[in-house]
Amino acid sequence: AQSVTQLDSQVPVFEEAPVELRCNYSSSVSVYLFWYVQYPNQGLQLLLKYLSGSTLVKGINGFEAEFNKSQTSFHLRKPSVHISDTAEYFCAVTRRGGADGLTFGKGTHLIIQP
Amino acid sequence: EAQVTQNPRYLITVTGKKLTVTCSQNMNHEYMSWYRQDPGLGLRQIYYSMNVEVTDKGDVPEGYKVSRKEKRNFPLILESPSPNQTSLYFCASSFSGRGRGYTFGSGTRLTVV
């Protein structure tokens, strides 16, 4: 089975500052990795995903994430945040070739302060 | 527009009254699943389906049923709802190669009193 740990439940950041949201996973098999964003009162939107190849993955809205196999991490970064980035962010994994679905972390609430 | 449609968006019901939350996708996805989202717990999978007539339990299946009679529809059934099933529910779908990512519905907020 897989598990995902998001190390921070809340991250307050000033507008235009950089941010990193941390995600570590545990799995005995190879996985695909995802970051989803949930804006207030909305569903989940895919930010980016890692399938294979380059360990630096670029997504929408200026976000990027780096896959580190040795540290089993997939941290999300943005060099300069905006008020509109205020949202809940979820890291998720699924087994390559597996029959089951996504395993999510508990989420990180990104709070942008003006 | 490619989407996953859930209905209703909001529902308040009483304990023990059977209800169904519908989910439909127009992307010809083989894979569909249901999640519930609770504060501090993230999203947890209830049931999933790999294709028509193929369903399996996720991490928190107790108190729920599903069916997959058609590829596009995957309803979630609560035969006898209880207050601990008050939650935000999401349906999601994907092609069978799940590295393509999942598309989520807008959610159904269920309150059981």
Interface residues (C-beta under 8 A of the other chain):
Chain A: Q6 S9 Y32 F34 Y36 Q42 G43 L44 Q45 L46 K49 L51 F90 A92 T94 R96 G98 A99 D100 G101 L102 T103 F104 G105 K106 G107
Chain B: Y31 S33 Y35 G40 L41 G42 L43 R44 Q45 Y48 M50 D56 G58 F90 A92 R98 G99 G101 Y102 T103 F104 G105 S106 G107
